[in-house]
């Protein structure tokens, strides 16, 4: 079982601690002295799918040198302001075939990424793949 705890520190700031024993600061206010909870959701999505894609590319023995995943999310008007649309941009560097990259992203989206599976309950998730030099 994974567990998490959040403790209020001051203003709209909180310190979060999870089962892994790593902590982080969140800021739910206007000052943004740290990531907001909804920013962390996008960060979690990027991390989850990036991890999947890297693992799949390694298994395919693709010669990638870098992978960047960016997310842009749109939220519903009113509360709860859930994500309704998220666009992911995968930027891969190195010698990677288009098919291998398409397969890796599709497998992450359709089979492996738990964060994506949860977010797809409210958000349409789309993506593009870019090959950079």
C-alpha positions in Angstrom: 0.0 0.0 0.0 1.3 3.5 -0.8 0.6 6.2 1.7 1.0 9.9 1.7 0.7 12.7 4.3 0.5 16.4 3.9 1.3 18.9 6.6 0.4 22.6 6.4 3.4 24.9 7.1 2.3 28.5 6.5 0.1 30.6 4.2 -1.0 28.1 1.4 2.1 25.9 1.6 2.3 22.3 2.6 5.0 19.6 2.9 4.1 16.2 1.5 5.7 12.9 2.5 5.0 9.6 0.9 5.8 5.9 1.5 9.1 6.4 -0.3 10.2 8.7 2.6 10.8 11.6 0.1 9.2 14.9 0.8 8.3 17.9 -1.3 6.7 21.3 -0.9 3.4 22.3 -2.5 1.8 25.7 -2.8 -1.9 26.0 -3.3 -2.0 29.8 -3.2 -1.4 32.6 -5.6 2.3 33.1 -4.6 3.4 29.8 -6.2 6.5 29.3 -4.1 6.3 25.7 -5.1 4.3 23.5 -7.5 0.6 23.5 -7.1 -1.2 20.2 -6.5 -2.6 20.3 -10.1 0.8 21.0 -11.5 2.0 17.9 -9.7 -0.7 15.9 -11.4 0.7 16.8 -14.8 4.3 16.2 -13.6 3.1 12.7 -12.4 1.6 12.0 -15.8 4.9 13.1 -17.6 7.0 11.0 -15.2 4.8 7.9 -15.5 4.7 7.9 -19.3 8.3 8.9 -19.7 9.3 5.9 -17.5 7.2 3.6 -19.7 8.6 4.9 -22.9 12.2 4.7 -21.8 11.7 1.1 -20.6 10.1 0.1 -23.9 12.7 1.8 -26.0 15.5 0.1 -24.1 13.8 -3.3 -24.6 13.6 -2.5 -28.4 17.3 -1.6 -28.2 16.6 1.8 -29.7 19.6 4.2 -29.5 17.9 7.2 -27.8 20.1 9.8 -26.0 17.3 11.9 -24.4 13.6 12.0 -23.9 11.6 15.0 -22.8 7.8 14.8 -22.1 5.8 18.0 -21.9 2.2 18.3 -20.8 -0.3 21.1 -21.4 -3.6 20.8 -19.6 -7.0 22.5 -19.8 -9.3 22.5 -16.8 -13.0 22.7 -16.4 -14.7 26.0 -15.5 -16.0 25.9 -12.0 -15.4 23.3 -9.3 -14.1 20.7 -9.3 -11.7 22.1 -11.9 -10.6 18.7 -13.2 -8.5 18.4 -16.3 -10.7 18.0 -19.4 -7.9 17.9 -22.0 -4.2 17.2 -21.9 -1.8 17.3 -24.7 1.6 15.5 -24.3 4.6 16.3 -26.4 7.3 13.6 -26.6 10.7 14.9 -27.7 13.2 12.1 -28.4 16.8 12.5 -29.4 19.1 9.9 -30.9 18.5 7.2 -33.5 15.0 6.1 -32.8 12.6 4.8 -35.5 9.2 6.4 -35.8 7.5 3.1 -35.4 9.4 2.2 -32.2 8.5 5.6 -30.7 4.8 5.4 -31.8 4.6 1.9 -30.4 6.2 2.9 -27.1 3.9 5.9 -26.6 0.8 3.9 -27.6 1.7 1.1 -25.1 2.3 3.6 -22.4 -1.1 5.3 -23.0 -3.2 2.1 -23.6 -1.6 -0.4 -21.2 1.0 0.7 -18.7 0.6 4.3 -17.4 -1.6 4.3 -14.4 -1.7 8.0 -14.1 -2.9 8.3 -17.7 -5.6 5.7 -17.1 -6.9 7.7 -14.1 -6.8 11.0 -15.9 -8.6 9.7 -18.9 -11.7 9.3 -16.8 -12.1 13.1 -17.1 -9.6 14.3 -19.8 -9.0 13.6 -23.4 -5.3 12.9 -23.7 -3.6 13.5 -27.0 0.0 13.5 -28.0 2.6 14.4 -30.6 6.1 13.0 -31.1 9.1 15.1 -32.2 12.5 13.8 -33.2 15.2 16.3 -32.3 18.8 16.4 -33.4 
